[in-house]
Amino acid sequence: MAVSTEQEIRTFEIVKEEAIAASIDIVFETLLEQLGPYNQTPDGASLAMKIEARPGGRWYRDLGNDAGHFWGHVQAIKPPVLLEICGPLFMSYPAMSNVQYRLTEENGLTRLKFVHRAMGLIPKDVVDGSRSVNTGWTYMLERIRERAESRS
């Protein structure tokens, strides 16, 4: 007999902005690398991510031997100013996300505006607890800034 539990539908929106001392082309290239082969956990472990940078392209974790985890599809891409991804991302429960990276260049700086919106049966600690998605995105954006600036 199946046991039913009541679950709560949650939504969240994370908005962040980074000012990066690098050209927009370098920042966009670094963004794609960071979402792909340079993606790692804060303790330095590789996530083995791949991104197919084209409309409909997959963003996924490749564990080899046809094992892995689908994170999303490229919904929109306009190099070097926009990358938008939709999908469950890291969430292995009924949830959907939309992630946007918008880049603008002004006075030698590139502004990277990041927005992650999600809805679904998302555990509370993912939104505001010890496994907070906010912490992960902060780390990811810092890595993009550091790598892009070191390349300039």
C-alpha positions as CSV (number, residue, x, y, z in Angstrom):
1,M,0.0,0.0,0.0
2,A,1.4,3.4,-1.0
3,V,1.6,6.1,1.6
4,S,0.7,9.6,0.5
5,T,2.5,12.6,2.0
6,E,1.5,16.2,1.5
7,Q,4.2,18.3,-0.1
8,E,4.4,22.0,-0.7
9,I,5.0,23.7,-4.0
10,R,7.7,26.3,-3.7
11,T,9.0,28.9,-6.0
12,F,12.1,31.0,-5.7
13,E,14.0,33.7,-7.6
14,I,17.7,34.4,-7.3
15,V,19.0,37.5,-9.0
16,K,22.8,38.3,-8.9
17,E,25.0,40.6,-10.8
18,E,28.8,40.5,-11.3
19,A,31.0,43.3,-12.7
20,I,33.9,41.6,-14.5
21,A,37.1,43.3,-15.7
22,A,37.2,41.4,-19.0
23,S,35.7,41.8,-22.5
24,I,32.2,40.5,-23.1
25,D,33.6,37.8,-25.5
26,I,36.0,36.5,-22.9
27,V,33.3,36.5,-20.2
28,F,30.9,34.6,-22.5
29,E,33.5,32.0,-23.4
30,T,34.4,31.6,-19.8
31,L,30.7,31.2,-18.9
32,L,30.4,28.3,-21.3
33,E,33.6,26.7,-20.0
34,Q,32.4,27.1,-16.4
35,L,29.0,25.5,-17.2
36,G,30.9,22.7,-19.0
37,P,34.3,21.2,-18.4
38,Y,35.4,23.6,-15.6
39,N,32.2,23.1,-13.5
40,Q,33.1,21.9,-10.0
41,T,31.9,21.8,-6.5
42,P,33.2,24.3,-3.9
43,D,35.6,21.7,-2.7
44,G,37.1,21.3,-6.2
45,A,35.6,18.1,-7.3
46,S,34.7,18.0,-11.0
47,L,31.0,17.7,-11.9
48,A,31.8,16.3,-15.4
49,M,29.3,18.7,-17.0
50,K,28.8,19.2,-20.8
51,I,26.9,22.0,-22.5
52,E,25.9,22.0,-26.2
53,A,25.9,25.7,-26.9
54,R,23.1,25.9,-29.5
55,P,19.3,26.2,-29.3
56,G,17.9,23.0,-27.9
57,G,21.4,21.8,-26.8
58,R,21.7,19.8,-23.7
59,W,23.3,20.7,-20.4
60,Y,24.1,17.5,-18.5
61,R,26.4,15.7,-16.2
62,D,28.3,13.0,-18.1
63,L,29.4,10.2,-15.7
64,G,30.4,7.9,-18.6
65,N,29.0,4.6,-19.9
66,D,25.7,6.4,-20.7
67,A,25.2,7.4,-17.0
68,G,24.6,10.9,-15.9
69,H,22.0,13.6,-15.0
70,F,20.1,15.8,-17.4
71,W,20.1,19.4,-16.2
72,G,18.4,21.4,-19.0
73,H,18.2,22.6,-22.5
74,V,19.5,25.8,-24.1
75,Q,16.3,27.7,-24.5
76,A,18.0,30.8,-26.1
77,I,21.5,31.7,-27.0
78,K,22.8,34.9,-28.6
79,P,26.6,35.0,-28.2
80,P,28.0,37.0,-26.4
81,V,25.0,38.6,-24.8
82,L,22.5,35.9,-23.7
83,L,22.4,32.3,-22.5
84,E,19.1,30.9,-21.2
85,I,18.6,27.4,-20.0
86,C,15.4,25.6,-18.9
87,G,15.1,22.3,-17.1
88,P,15.2,20.6,-13.7
89,L,18.9,21.5,-13.2
90,F,20.3,19.7,-10.2
91,M,16.9,18.9,-8.7
92,S,15.9,15.2,-8.8
93,Y,12.3,16.0,-7.9
94,P,9.3,17.5,-9.8
95,A,10.6,20.9,-10.5
96,M,11.4,23.3,-13.4
97,S,13.9,26.1,-13.6
98,N,14.7,28.9,-16.0
99,V,18.3,30.3,-15.7
100,Q,19.3,33.4,-17.6
101,Y,22.8,34.9,-18.1
102,R,22.7,38.4,-19.7
103,L,25.9,40.2,-20.5
104,T,26.5,43.9,-21.3
105,E,29.8,45.6,-21.8
106,E,30.4,49.2,-20.6
107,N,33.6,51.1,-20.0
108,G,35.9,48.0,-20.1
109,L,33.7,46.0,-17.7
110,T,31.3,43.3,-18.5
111,R,28.2,43.1,-16.4
112,L,26.8,39.6,-16.0
113,K,23.3,39.5,-14.7
114,F,22.1,36.1,-13.5
115,V,18.5,35.1,-12.8
116,H,17.4,31.7,-11.6
117,R,13.6,31.1,-11.2
118,A,12.2,27.8,-10.2
119,M,9.0,26.1,-9.1
120,G,8.0,22.7,-8.0
121,L,8.2,20.3,-5.1
122,I,11.4,21.8,-3.9
123,P,12.6,21.0,-0.4
124,K,12.8,24.0,1.9
125,D,16.5,23.7,2.6
126,V,17.3,24.0,-1.1
127,V,15.8,27.5,-1.0
128,D,17.1,28.8,2.4
129,G,18.9,26.0,4.3
130,S,22.2,24.3,4.5
131,R,22.0,23.1,0.8
132,S,21.0,26.5,-0.4
133,V,21.1,27.0,-4.2
134,N,22.0,30.6,-3.5
135,T,25.4,29.5,-2.1
136,G,26.1,27.3,-5.2
137,W,25.3,30.1,-7.7
138,T,27.5,32.6,-5.7
139,Y,30.4,30.2,-6.0
140,M,29.8,29.7,-9.7
141,L,29.6,33.4,-10.5
142,E,32.8,34.1,-8.5
143,R,34.6,31.4,-10.5
144,I,33.4,32.9,-13.8
145,R,34.7,36.4,-12.7
146,E,38.0,35.1,-11.4
147,R,38.7,33.0,-14.5
148,A,37.7,35.7,-17.0
149,E,39.7,38.4,-15.3
150,S,42.8,36.1,-15.2
151,R,42.5,35.7,-19.0
152,S,42.3,39.4,-19.7
